[in-house]
Amino acid sequence: MAAAGIGLYTVRIDPGDTSDVTLRLRRAKELPPARATKVKVDALVPDGAGKPPKLTSTEIDVPVTGKPIELKWVGGAWVSG
């Protein structure tokens, strides 16, 4: 699902998938004094049979330089790096 007008996107990652998962976020390049865009990435993580999933959130600032920021899925959370 994608709702670009409100900045909402979804992606599904199979819990059994062992490959590295990376999100690459960027915004259009702007000149100063433009500010970075604050982005919140939420993930629903399975918590075992019969239990509701856990919500994990990560907030980052995407710079005005137009260069991408990478988030990697590590240990049940998105980590910048």
C-alpha positions in Angstrom: 0.0 0.0 0.0 1.2 3.5 -0.7 -0.4 6.8 0.0 2.3 9.2 -1.1 0.1 12.3 -0.6 0.2 11.8 3.2 3.6 10.0 3.3 2.3 6.6 4.2 3.9 3.4 2.9 3.8 -0.2 3.9 6.1 -3.1 3.4 5.8 -6.7 4.6 8.8 -8.8 5.6 8.3 -12.5 6.2 9.4 -13.5 9.7 11.2 -16.5 8.3 13.2 -14.5 5.8 16.8 -14.4 7.0 18.2 -12.1 4.3 19.4 -8.6 5.3 16.7 -6.0 5.1 17.5 -2.3 4.4 15.2 0.7 4.0 16.7 3.5 2.1 15.0 6.9 2.7 15.8 10.2 1.0 14.1 13.4 0.1 14.6 15.9 -2.7 17.6 18.2 -2.3 16.9 21.7 -1.0 19.0 24.7 -0.1 19.5 26.0 3.4 17.7 27.1 5.5 15.4 24.2 4.8 15.2 21.7 7.7 15.5 18.0 7.7 12.3 15.9 7.5 11.4 14.0 10.6 10.4 10.4 9.7 8.9 7.8 12.0 9.2 4.2 11.0 6.9 1.7 12.8 7.1 -2.1 12.7 4.8 -4.7 14.1 6.9 -7.6 15.3 5.5 -11.1 16.0 5.7 -11.9 19.7 4.9 -15.6 19.7 1.8 -17.8 19.1 -1.4 -16.4 20.7 0.2 -13.0 21.6 -0.4 -9.7 19.8 2.5 -8.3 17.9 4.8 -5.7 19.5 5.1 -2.2 18.0 8.6 -0.9 17.6 9.3 2.7 16.4 12.3 4.5 15.1 12.5 8.3 14.4 15.1 9.7 12.2 15.8 13.0 10.4 16.2 12.8 6.6 18.6 15.5 5.6 18.0 18.2 2.9 21.1 17.1 1.0 19.2 14.5 -1.1 21.5 11.8 0.1 19.8 8.6 1.3 19.7 7.4 4.9 19.8 3.6 5.4 17.9 1.8 8.2 18.8 -1.9 8.7 16.6 -4.4 10.5 18.7 -5.7 13.5 17.4 -7.6 16.4 13.8 -6.7 16.0 14.3 -3.0 15.4 15.3 -0.5 12.7 18.8 0.8 13.2 20.4 3.8 11.3 23.7 2.9 9.8 
